[in-house]
Amino acid sequence: MPATKTLPQCAHDAIESAIDEAADDDPVILWWDDGGYLRDIVEHASTQLCCEFRAAEQTPLELRADAPRDRTVWYVPQPSSDDVDWFKDVEHTGGVVEQHIGKLAARCFENDRLQAATIRTAYEDAAEQSSASPHSHARGDADAREKVAQTLYEELDGEGGLPSLQGLQTKIVLDGHDDPVQFVLEHGTRNLPDGDDLLKIRDLLVDDGVTAVEGESDARTIVERTRRWAVAEWLVDEGLDKALLPQEYQPEPSTGFGVSRPELRSMLSKTERKGELANVYLDPDQRFWHDVLRSYDDPWELVDCPVDASLEHRLWDEWTQSFNAGEYEMCASQATQRHDRLASTYGDVPWTVVWEQAVDVATLAAELETWEESGDTSDVVDLYGDVEDGTWQIDNAVFNLIVSGEPEAGLPEEHPATATLDDLRSSLTESRYLEYLTDLGDLVVDQIDAGSPFVGEKHAHQFFAEEQEHLQSGQSVALFIVDALRFDLAHELADSIRRELPRLEVDESRWVGTLPSDTEFGKAALTPGSKFSFNIELQDGELVPERSDRKITNHRRQTLLENDGWSYIMQDAEDEVGWSNTRVAYYWNDIDETGEKELTDFDELFSDRIEAISRIICEKLRKGEWDRAYILSDHGFVSLPKHVDMDDLHPPDDAQQVTRRWVAGADLDDDAPGVLLDEDTHLGYLDDDARVSILADPIQRFRNQGLSDARFFHGGVLPQEFVLNFVTITQE
């Protein structure tokens, strides 16, 4: 039975009736409001009836301080006083209204006054339970009476239509919730009433189709059966034959029009407690339909049902079997589907992140299998540095996998991923990835020995000559020169800029870094000048880079750029003036410093660095409106697995300069460790005397004083180090 009037209408009627029945032509109407929740409503009704409104702020007696001359409503936010002598004249000449919000709300249901009395009783019972001040209007859970008053006030204010009596009773019992099924699914036994009110909720659940709770009087049992019924409803919605379920748990077909969806899905889509509820509906101790799901033929048919731990465990076990069978593409697809469903249901919770990592595991396994089966002998630069299909994607997959950590640690111990995921991850990122690096190093050595891999490639020392049409055009140009920006990280950075600034055109192209891929040589290569003016030679036993026969130091590099019209800005420099120039070269050294100094967890740190670089670049591109910008790098790096033994090599006796990854000299023997680079290697910048023996084996390095880390290094000839991804950004 719906309400017929609102609280404001009933307050208007009560004051109007008191005026009509009063003996005085301009009466005083005294309104006693036990609880004080009707002040705004009574004041508004008084104004409508042309009455002056006065409220007692502390004591009713203060209303007598100034006798009214015209029609007036006196409002007292208290129960009626025993001091009747104060107001005898009002009783005789005016009128008295004793209506708290519960009584007034009951009057809103004129057609069912008898049943509506339960609303008044609910308010008065709550008042007895409350220990808070009757003047308190604070929202919250502290005052039971206030909760009931708030529900009555909001439901009977006339906005959004008038409620049914049953709906209002339900909201009072369930603290403002009007759907008993969704309340139980979300809150469980918390805030459930007891006694007769609990039985009312149970009957409402039965009316809504939850027949499994019929006759039950225990709150815990009611919650357990309601949740079990709701999980069954979702499973059936995804395709489970309901005949597999007991009769009382078989959901009834929808008789309504339009699209219907399971109650549990509806609740989870609206609640703000998604993460908490993952612990309820994926709890291994709450395997709602284990007997049905443990023997179900194809659990992946039910993949879009995210609310039963038994299904979750079956899916993981099946996925692991498929992975071990080498069905990596299917595994990536299945893991993506499961991840997307869990993410849309619960957000970022351990179950979701585990499936996200499962996608990376399957992707990396597929990439490595393709490599292992290819027996590829094609040009190593093209093989690794193809922007669309290069094997740099293996490094990217490894990077993503390591950065994502160990998400299974956040799962309940009973989840099968806690026993399997670490082994899968370790096998890929340690043994199989290391085998890939070793094979790739062998391929580099073979092709360098044949003198073929770098012919026809764009070399970093040719950048200013190759791009002079744009660099000398008079347009505004920014160079972002990022130390140690490996191919995959440059791609990630390019993607980040595409997402952030979609109006810009972002292109990637491969270049060959200056060997050995060491900072000193890489940055020297990226200086203005003809491609013929760059050279590397031995000077007094030291290998040095030159431009136009002059050694390039850090100071010389800055001078060359500034003489060519560039503002030279180092990371963290407070140089806003320099950014106002139309040609800016900005140097970011954080990645290399992170790899060299942060000897633990540097993979995770790189992810933060890429985000920081992206923010800086996007900020400058927005502010400066550059016509063109480049993201360049001096070298990449090799990131080895966490557990690997490095083999220290003794440099040759005739070596003059020794680093961790290369040695240089004029008379190095052809049998020196690694692969020998000289003027015949088609590099175009080694002088006749310079011979560089450089390592391609990922687990070898020359014994030399320096850092003791065994994971991050550069200076060798693995393509991760010298095949670079240069990014060009232009206005579309």
DOMAR-715473 format. One record per residue (C-alpha): residue number from 1; residue in one letter; y, x negated, z. Coordinates in steps of 0.05 Angstrom, whole numbers, plus 5000, padded with zeros to 4 digits. Example, Ala and Ser with C-alpha at 12.3 -4.5 7.8 and 13.67 -1.06 7.14 Angstrom:
    k  r    yy    xx    zz
    1  A  4910  4754  5156
    2  S  4979  4727  5143
***
This chain:
    k  r    yy    xx    zz
    1  M  5000  5000  5000
    2  P  5066  4967  4978
    3  A  5130  4967  5019
    4  T  5181  5019  5000
    5  K  5243  4986  5029
    6  T  5271  4917  5043
    7  L  5294  4891  5111
    8  P  5367  4897  5091
    9  Q  5356  4969  5070
   10  C  5322  4987  5135
   11  A  5377  4953  5176
   12  H  5429  4993  5137
   13  D  5390  5058  5151
   14  A  5384  5042  5225
   15  I  5459  5029  5235
   16  E  5478  5089  5192
   17  S  5433  5135  5233
   18  A  5462  5109  5298
   19  I  5532  5122  5272
   20  D  5514  5193  5250
   21  E  5483  5209  5318
   22  A  5539  5179  5359
   23  A  5586  5223  5401
   24  D  5647  5181  5385
   25  D  5680  5181  5316
   26  D  5688  5106  5317
   27  P  5627  5086  5358
   28  V  5601  5019  5382
   29  I  5530  5007  5359
   30  L  5491  4958  5404
   31  W  5434  4922  5368
   32  W  5384  4886  5411
   33  D  5344  4835  5370
   34  D  5288  4802  5409
   35  G  5282  4734  5376
   36  G  5349  4734  5340
   37  Y  5323  4730  5268
   38  L  5362  4789  5240
   39  R  5433  4765  5250
   40  D  5450  4755  5176
   41  I  5417  4820  5156
   42  V  5451  4861  5211
   43  E  5519  4829  5196
   44  H  5512  4844  5121
   45  A  5492  4917  5135
   46  S  5551  4925  5183
   47  T  5599  4900  5130
   48  Q  5570  4950  5080
   49  L  5583  5007  5130
   50  C  5654  4984  5144
   51  C  5638  4962  5214
   52  E  5667  4903  5251
   53  F  5612  4855  5270
   54  R  5611  4817  5336
   55  A  5553  4774  5362
   56  A  5539  4751  5432
   57  E  5532  4676  5428
   58  Q  5510  4662  5499
   59  T  5509  4724  5543
   60  P  5514  4799  5525
   61  L  5570  4807  5575
   62  E  5618  4768  5532
   63  L  5620  4827  5484
   64  R  5661  4866  5535
   65  A  5715  4813  5537
   66  D  5753  4847  5480
   67  A  5744  4922  5475
   68  P  5735  4947  5403
   69  R  5787  4993  5372
   70  D  5747  5012  5309
   71  R  5676  5024  5290
   72  T  5637  4962  5313
   73  V  5567  4933  5314
   74  W  5551  4891  5375
   75  Y  5493  4844  5361
   76  V  5452  4812  5417
   77  P  5398  4762  5397
   78  Q  5357  4778  5459
   79  P  5310  4833  5485
   80  S  5347  4892  5517
   81  S  5379  4876  5584
   82  D  5363  4909  5651
   83  D  5437  4906  5667
   84  V  5447  4975  5636
   85  D  5512  4986  5673
   86  W  5546  4939  5624
   87  F  5533  4986  5566
   88  K  5529  5057  5596
   89  D  5591  5078  5557
   90  V  5557  5054  5493
   91  E  5495  5094  5508
   92  H  5537  5157  5518
   93  T  5588  5150  5462
   94  G  5557  5102  5412
   95  G  5486  5082  5397
   96  V  5433  5032  5415
   97  V  5383  5000  5366
   98  E  5326  4960  5394
   99  Q  5295  4929  5332
  100  H  5267  4859  5326
  101  I  5244  4834  5258
  102  G  5173  4857  5270
  103  K  5194  4929  5285
  104  L  5243  4931  5227
  105  A  5190  4903  5179
  106  A  5142  4958  5199
  107  R  5195  5009  5179
  108  C  5194  4979  5109
  109  F  5125  5012  5100
  110  E  5145  5086  5106
  111  N  5083  5111  5073
  112  D  5035  5075  5120
  113  R  5070  5071  5187
  114  L  5004  5070  5226
  115  Q  4976  5008  5191
  116  A  5044  4976  5188
  117  A  5045  4974  5264
  118  T  5000  4912  5257
  119  I  5061  4874  5231
  120  R  5100  4890  5294
  121  T  5041  4872  5337
  122  A  5032  4806  5300
  123  Y  5104  4787  5315
  124  E  5100  4808  5388
  125  D  5034  4772  5399
  126  A  5063  4709  5368
  127  A  5123  4716  5415
  128  E  5076  4714  5474
  129  Q  5044  4649  5448
  130  S  5111  4616  5435
  131  S  5143  4569  5484
  132  A  5203  4553  5441
  133  S  5273  4579  5452
  134  P  5284  4649  5422
  135  H  5348  4623  5391
  136  S  5312  4569  5351
  137  H  5313  4578  5275
  138  A  5280  4510  5258
  139  R  5230  4512  5202
  140  G  5162  4484  5221
  141  D  5100  4493  5262
  142  A  5130  4489  5332
  143  D  5143  4563  5343
  144  A  5088  4613  5326
  145  R  5137  4671  5328
  146  E  5184  4636  5282
  147  K  5129  4628  5230
  148  V  5116  4702  5230
  149  A  5190  4718  5228
  150  Q  5200  4670  5170
  151  T  5144  4703  5131
  152  L  5172  4773  5143
  153  Y  5243  4751  5126
  154  E  5223  4718  5060
  155  E  5174  4771  5037
  156  L  5217  4831  5052
  157  D  5284  4806  5028
  158  G  5277  4843  4962
  159  E  5276  4782  4918
  160  G  5214  4779  4873
  161  G  5191  4850  4888
  162  L  5161  4882  4950
  163  P  5095  4859  4979
  164  S  5033  4900  4993
  165  L  5016  4912  5066
  166  Q  4950  4874  5058
  167  G  4985  4815  5024
  168  L  5037  4811  5079
  169  Q  4984  4815  5133
  170  T  4946  4758  5099
  171  K  5009  4715  5096
  172  I  5022  4727  5170
  173  V  4951  4707  5189
  174  L  4949  4647  5142
  175  D  5018  4619  5157
  176  G  5052  4642  5093
  177  H  4993  4636  5045
  178  D  4974  4699  5007
  179  D  4908  4676  4977
  180  P  4853  4669  5029
  181  V  4805  4635  4981
  182  Q  4853  4580  4961
  183  F  4876  4573  5033
  184  V  4805  4560  5057
  185  L  4791  4513  4998
  186  E  4852  4472  5014
  187  H  4858  4473  5090
  188  G  4787  4484  5113
  189  T  4783  4504  5186
  190  R  4852  4477  5201
  191  N  4900  4534  5218
  192  L  4845  4586  5210
  193  P  4853  4641  5263
  194  D  4797  4661  5309
  195  G  4771  4727  5335
  196  D  4789  4790  5296
  197  D  4838  4753  5251
  198  L  4782  4707  5228
  199  L  4739  4767  5211
  200  K  4797  4796  5172
  201  I  4800  4731  5131
  202  R  4725  4733  5121
  203  D  4729  4804  5095
  204  L  4785  4785  5048
  205  L  4742  4727  5021
  206  V  4685  4776  5008
  207  D  4734  4823  4972
  208  D  4753  4764  4928
  209  G  4681  4752  4908
  210  V  4657  4701  4960
  211  T  4596  4742  4979
  212  A  4563  4681  5011
  213  V  4606  4689  5073
  214  E  4589  4762  5085
  215  G  4570  4775  5158
  216  E  4590  4705  5181
  217  S  4634  4696  5242
  218  D  4636  4620  5250
  219  A  4697  4586  5219
  220  R  4660  4523  5199
  221  T  4605  4562  5164
  222  I  4656  4606  5128
  223  V  4693  4544  5102
  224  E  4629  4508  5081
  225  R  4603  4568  5042
  226  T  4670  4584  5010
  227  R  4676  4513  4985
  228  R  4604  4512  4961
  229  W  4617  4577  4923
  230  A  4680  4548  4891
  231  V  4645  4484  4868
  232  A  4590  4528  4838
  233  E  4643  4569  4802
  234  W  4672  4506  4770
  235  L  4604  4479  4751
  236  V  4587  4545  4717
  237  D  4654  4544  4682
  238  E  4636  4475  4653
  239  G  4569  4500  4627
  240  L  4519  4501  4685
  241  D  4469  4558  4679
  242  K  4485  4602  4739
  243  A  4412  4623  4743
  244  L  4401  4555  4775
  245  L  4442  4578  4835
  246  P  4424  4626  4892
  247  Q  4447  4697  4879
  248  E  4502  4697  4931
  249  Y  4534  4635  4899
  250  Q  4533  4660  4827
  251  P  4605  4673  4807
  252  E  4621  4741  4779
  253  P  4647  4743  4707
  254  S  4722  4752  4701
  255  T  4744  4823  4688
  256  G  4817  4807  4679
  257  F  4856  4795  4616
  258  G  4881  4727  4593
  259  V  4856  4659  4613
  260  S  4820  4653  4679
  261  R  4801  4589  4713
  262  P  4761  4570  4775
  263  E  4795  4580  4842
  264  L  4785  4508  4861
  265  R  4817  4482  4797
  266  S  4876  4529  4808
  267  M  4885  4505  4879
  268  L  4880  4431  4862
  269  S  4931  4439  4806
  270  K  4983  4466  4856
  271  T  4971  4429  4921
  272  E  5010  4368  4942
  273  R  4949  4342  4979
  274  K  4908  4320  4919
  275  G  4891  4251  4946
  276  E  4867  4280  5013
  277  L  4824  4331  4979
  278  A  4788  4279  4938
  279  N  4758  4257  5004
  280  V  4733  4328  5014
  281  Y  4705  4346  4946
  282  L  4678  4277  4929
  283  D  4652  4262  4999
  284  P  4579  4238  4996
  285  D  4567  4278  5059
  286  Q  4588  4341  5022
  287  R  4541  4341  4963
  288  F  4549  4414  4950
  289  W  4495  4423  4897
  290  H  4453  4360  4903
  291  D  4387  4397  4893
  292  V  4412  4424  4826
  293  L  4448  4363  4800
  294  R  4399  4308  4818
  295  S  4351  4334  4766
  296  Y  4400  4362  4715
  297  D  4381  4339  4645
  298  D  4449  4315  4620
  299  P  4502  4308  4674
  300  W  4553  4287  4622
  301  E  4555  4359  4599
  302  L  4590  4373  4665
  303  V  4637  4313  4663
  304  D  4699  4356  4670
  305  C  4678  4382  4738
  306  P  4709  4334  4789
  307  V  4686  4367  4854
  308  D  4616  4346  4874
  309  A  4595  4277  4897
  310  S  4525  4289  4871
  311  L  4552  4297  4801
  312  E  4598  4237  4809
  313  H  4539  4193  4830
  314  R  4494  4219  4774
  315  L  4549  4203  4723
  316  W  4558  4133  4749
  317  D  4483  4119  4749
  318  E  4476  4145  4678
  319  W  4536  4105  4656
  320  T  4507  4041  4686
  321  Q  4441  4053  4649
  322  S  4479  4062  4584
  323  F  4519  3999  4597
  324  N  4457  3958  4611
  325  A  4428  3985  4545
  326  G  4488  3956  4508
  327  E  4520  4023  4490
  328  Y  4590  3997  4504
  329  E  4630  4042  4458
  330  M  4598  4104  4487
  331  C  4609  4076  4557
  332  A  4683  4065  4543
  333  S  4690  4136  4516
  334  Q  4653  4167  4574
  335  A  4691  4127  4627
  336  T  4757  4147  4595
  337  Q  4737  4221  4597
  338  R  4717  4218  4669
  339  H  4778  4177  4689
  340  D  4825  4227  4655
  341  R  4793  4286  4690
  342  L  4795  4254  4759
  343  A  4866  4228  4748
  344  S  4892  4297  4727
  345  T  4857  4328  4787
  346  Y  4870  4278  4843
  347  G  4919  4226  4817
  348  D  4911  4153  4836
  349  V  4850  4152  4883
  350  P  4793  4102  4888
  351  W  4746  4146  4846
  352  T  4798  4148  4791
  353  V  4812  4073  4792
  354  V  4738  4056  4790
  355  W  4729  4095  4725
  356  E  4793  4063  4698
  357  Q  4762  3995  4710
  358  A  4697  4019  4679
  359  V  4736  4030  4614
  360  D  4760  3957  4618
  361  V  4689  3933  4633
  362  A  4660  3969  4572
  363  T  4718  3947  4528
  364  L  4709  3874  4546
  365  A  4634  3878  4538
  366  A  4643  3907  4468
  367  E  4693  3853  4449
  368  L  4647  3797  4474
  369  E  4586  3827  4440
  370  T  4625  3829  4374
  371  W  4643  3756  4384
  372  E  4572  3735  4402
  373  E  4542  3770  4342
  374  S  4593  3748  4291
  375  G  4578  3673  4288
  376  D  4650  3669  4262
  377  T  4671  3606  4227
  378  S  4736  3631  4198
  379  D  4804  3598  4209
  380  V  4814  3596  4284
  381  V  4888  3614  4281
  382  D  4874  3676  4240
  383  L  4812  3692  4282
  384  Y  4850  3690  4348
  385  G  4921  3708  4327
  386  D  4911  3769  4283
  387  V  4960  3818  4316
  388  E  4915  3878  4304
  389  D  4845  3851  4310
  390  G  4849  3780  4338
  391  T  4804  3756  4394
  392  W  4865  3749  4438
  393  Q  4845  3820  4458
  394  I  4786  3789  4497
  395  D  4836  3751  4540
  396  N  4875  3814  4548
  397  A  4814  3853  4571
  398  V  4795  3798  4620
  399  F  4866  3797  4646
  400  N  4867  3873  4657
  401  L  4799  3870  4690
  402  I  4819  3816  4739
  403  V  4887  3847  4755
  404  S  4854  3914  4771
  405  G  4818  3880  4829
  406  E  4759  3911  4866
  407  P  4772  3986  4867
  408  E  4701  4000  4891
  409  A  4722  3973  4959
  410  G  4760  4037  4971
  411  L  4700  4082  4958
  412  P  4650  4108  5009
  413  E  4592  4060  5015
  414  E  4544  4112  4986
  415  H  4578  4112  4918
  416  P  4533  4073  4870
  417  A  4593  4034  4842
  418  T  4597  3995  4907
  419  A  4530  3963  4891
  420  T  4538  3953  4815
  421  L  4610  3944  4792
  422  D  4622  3875  4821
  423  D  4561  3847  4786
  424  L  4583  3877  4719
  425  R  4654  3850  4727
  426  S  4631  3781  4749
  427  S  4581  3774  4692
  428  L  4635  3789  4641
  429  T  4695  3751  4670
  430  E  4656  3690  4691
  431  S  4593  3672  4653
  432  R  4603  3710  4587
  433  Y  4677  3697  4582
  434  L  4666  3623  4596
  435  E  4614  3621  4541
  436  Y  4665  3653  4494
  437  L  4717  3600  4512
  438  T  4667  3544  4501
  439  D  4646  3571  4433
  440  L  4719  3579  4414
  441  G  4734  3508  4434
  442  D  4676  3482  4391
  443  L  4704  3521  4332
  444  V  4773  3490  4342
  445  V  4743  3420  4345
  446  D  4703  3431  4281
  447  Q  4763  3456  4243
  448  I  4811  3402  4268
  449  D  4760  3350  4248
  450  A  4758  3382  4179
  451  G  4834  3378  4177
  452  S  4841  3452  4159
  453  P  4864  3500  4213
  454  F  4940  3491  4213
  455  V  4955  3487  4139
  456  G  5001  3543  4116
  457  E  5016  3568  4186
  458  K  5086  3579  4214
  459  H  5099  3525  4266
  460  A  5145  3534  4326
  461  H  5188  3473  4307
  462  Q  5204  3509  4241
  463  F  5233  3571  4276
  464  F  5307  3557  4267
  465  A  5297  3537  4194
  466  E  5252  3596  4178
  467  E  5299  3646  4211
  468  Q  5366  3615  4192
  469  E  5383  3675  4148
  470  H  5387  3718  4211
  471  L  5408  3665  4261
  472  Q  5468  3642  4219
  473  S  5488  3711  4192
  474  G  5544  3724  4242
  475  Q  5506  3782  4274
  476  S  5494  3783  4349
  477  V  5428  3750  4366
  478  A  5392  3739  4433
  479  L  5335  3690  4443
  480  F  5291  3703  4503
  481  I  5250  3639  4510
  482  V  5194  3653  4560
  483  D  5154  3594  4586
  484  A  5078  3602  4581
  485  L  5079  3670  4549
  486  R  5008  3675  4524
  487  F  4992  3718  4462
  488  D  4964  3777  4502
  489  L  5022  3777  4551
  490  A  5072  3775  4494
  491  H  5037  3836  4464
  492  E  5041  3872  4531
  493  L  5115  3855  4535
  494  A  5127  3881  4464
  495  D  5091  3946  4482
  496  S  5133  3953  4544
  497  I  5197  3948  4504
  498  R  5172  3998  4452
  499  R  5160  4048  4507
  500  E  5227  4035  4542
  501  L  5270  4031  4479
  502  P  5237  4071  4424
  503  R  5299  4068  4380
  504  L  5286  3993  4368
  505  E  5238  3963  4318
  506  V  5192  3914  4352
  507  D  5149  3868  4308
  508  E  5099  3814  4328
  509  S  5078  3753  4288
  510  R  5036  3692  4302
  511  W  5063  3621  4303
  512  V  5030  3555  4319
  513  G  5057  3519  4380
  514  T  5072  3444  4381
  515  L  5011  3403  4402
  516  P  4996  3385  4454
  517  S  5016  3453  4482
  518  D  5057  3424  4538
  519  T  5125  3449  4562
  520  E  5162  3386  4544
  521  F  5140  3389  4471
  522  G  5141  3465  4464
  523  K  5213  3473  4487
  524  A  5235  3413  4446
  525  A  5206  3447  4384
  526  L  5249  3508  4397
  527  T  5316  3474  4384
  528  P  5363  3480  4325
  529  G  5353  3434  4266
  530  S  5315  3425  4201
  531  K  5239  3431  4204
  532  F  5238  3360  4175
  533  S  5280  3331  4232
  534  F  5228  3345  4287
  535  N  5180  3289  4304
  536  I  5134  3265  4360
  537  E  5123  3191  4368
  538  L  5101  3138  4418
  539  Q  5157  3100  4451
  540  D  5136  3046  4499
  541  G  5070  3081  4512
  542  E  5102  3149  4523
  543  L  5094  3208  4475
  544  V  5164  3238  4464
  545  P  5193  3294  4421
  546  E  5253  3279  4377
  547  R  5304  3315  4334
  548  S  5338  3271  4282
  549  D  5310  3208  4314
  550  R  5338  3225  4383
  551  K  5294  3242  4443
  552  I  5300  3314  4466
  553  T  5309  3320  4541
  554  N  5328  3383  4579
  555  H  5401  3362  4574
  556  R  5394  3345  4500
  557  R  5362  3413  4486
  558  Q  5420  3448  4519
  559  T  5470  3406  4480
  560  L  5436  3421  4413
  561  L  5439  3495  4426
  562  E  5511  3496  4451
  563  N  5533  3452  4392
  564  D  5500  3503  4346
  565  G  5541  3560  4378
  566  W  5492  3586  4430
  567  S  5505  3605  4502
  568  Y  5451  3570  4543
  569  I  5430  3612  4604
  570  M  5375  3595  4653
  571  Q  5336  3647  4693
  572  D  5373  3671  4755
  573  A  5438  3639  4732
  574  E  5500  3679  4750
  575  D  5529  3675  4679
  576  E  5557  3742  4657
  577  V  5608  3706  4613
  578  G  5552  3674  4573
  579  W  5521  3741  4557
  580  S  5586  3763  4525
  581  N  5574  3712  4469
  582  T  5545  3737  4404
  583  R  5490  3684  4406
  584  V  5452  3675  4471
  585  A  5391  3634  4489
  586  Y  5360  3656  4555
  587  Y  5305  3614  4588
  588  W  5254  3646  4634
  589  N  5208  3597  4670
  590  D  5175  3642  4721
  591  I  5106  3650  4689
  592  D  5093  3576  4683
  593  E  5118  3564  4753
  594  T  5073  3620  4779
  595  G  5012  3590  4746
  596  E  5028  3520  4770
  597  K  5047  3537  4842
  598  E  5012  3602  4860
  599  L  4941  3577  4860
  600  T  4910  3643  4883
  601  D  4916  3712  4854
  602  F  4962  3689  4799
  603  D  4933  3740  4750
  604  E  4963  3796  4792
  605  L  5029  3759  4796
  606  F  5033  3753  4721
  607  S  5031  3829  4715
  608  D  5092  3833  4760
  609  R  5127  3779  4720
  610  I  5117  3816  4654
  611  E  5149  3878  4685
  612  A  5207  3836  4710
  613  I  5218  3804  4642
  614  S  5215  3872  4608
  615  R  5268  3900  4655
  616  I  5315  3841  4641
  617  I  5306  3844  4566
  618  C  5315  3920  4562
  619  E  5377  3916  4607
  620  K  5409  3863  4562
  621  L  5390  3900  4498
  622  R  5421  3964  4525
  623  K  5485  3931  4548
  624  G  5495  3883  4490
  625  E  5474  3926  4431
  626  W  5446  3863  4397
  627  D  5433  3866  4323
  628  R  5371  3823  4332
  629  A  5332  3792  4389
  630  Y  5272  3746  4392
  631  I  5221  3734  4447
  632  L  5194  3663  4438
  633  S  5149  3617  4478
  634  D  5135  3544  4483
  635  H  5060  3549  4498
  636  G  5006  3593  4526
  637  F  4953  3576  4577
  638  V  4879  3582  4594
  639  S  4859  3624  4653
  640  L  4789  3607  4676
  641  P  4743  3651  4718
  642  K  4751  3648  4794
  643  H  4687  3610  4804
  644  V  4679  3551  4757
  645  D  4665  3477  4767
  646  M  4712  3430  4730
  647  D  4686  3365  4701
  648  D  4734  3307  4712
  649  L  4734  3256  4655
  650  H  4758  3185  4658
  651  P  4811  3171  4604
  652  P  4796  3116  4553
  653  D  4817  3045  4571
  654  D  4865  3043  4513
  655  A  4901  3107  4533
  656  Q  4975  3097  4546
  657  Q  4996  3166  4571
  658  V  4948  3211  4610
  659  T  4956  3284  4630
  660  R  4904  3333  4654
  661  R  4888  3358  4584
  662  W  4906  3301  4536
  663  V  4915  3226  4528
  664  A  4959  3189  4478
  665  G  4959  3119  4450
  666  A  4966  3078  4387
  667  D  4895  3053  4384
  668  L  4852  3109  4413
  669  D  4780  3105  4390
  670  D  4752  3161  4348
  671  D  4699  3172  4402
  672  A  4750  3187  4456
  673  P  4736  3253  4494
  674  G  4761  3315  4459
  675  V  4788  3320  4389
  676  L  4833  3267  4359
  677  L  4901  3288  4331
  678  D  4941  3241  4286
  679  E  4986  3244  4225
  680  D  4927  3270  4182
  681  T  4917  3334  4223
  682  H  4967  3372  4180
  683  L  5015  3380  4238
  684  G  5073  3347  4202
  685  Y  5107  3318  4263
  686  L  5062  3263  4291
  687  D  5085  3193  4270
  688  D  5038  3141  4243
  689  D  5027  3107  4310
  690  A  5015  3169  4353
  691  R  4943  3187  4365
  692  V  4928  3242  4415
  693  S  4859  3256  4443
  694  I  4863  3328  4467
  695  L  4811  3371  4503
  696  A  4783  3436  4476
  697  D  4728  3445  4527
  698  P  4753  3495  4578
  699  I  4717  3463  4638
  700  Q  4738  3391  4626
  701  R  4802  3354  4643
  702  F  4823  3282  4650
  703  R  4823  3255  4720
  704  N  4896  3247  4737
  705  Q  4939  3257  4798
  706  G  4970  3326  4800
  707  L  4952  3396  4820
  708  S  4882  3410  4841
  709  D  4877  3481  4814
  710  A  4819  3497  4767
  711  R  4841  3563  4738
  712  F  4910  3557  4704
  713  F  4924  3500  4656
  714  H  4954  3484  4589
  715  G  4963  3424  4545
  716  G  4898  3432  4506
  717  V  4876  3460  4439
  718  L  4843  3525  4456
  719  P  4881  3578  4415
  720  Q  4901  3613  4480
  721  E  4947  3553  4489
  722  F  4977  3540  4420
  723  V  4971  3605  4380
  724  L  5035  3642  4400
  725  N  5060  3712  4391
  726  F  5134  3714  4372
  727  V  5167  3782  4379
  728  T  5225  3804  4336
  729  I  5269  3863  4358
  730  T  5318  3896  4311
  731  Q  5359  3960  4308
  732  E  5324  4011  4264
***
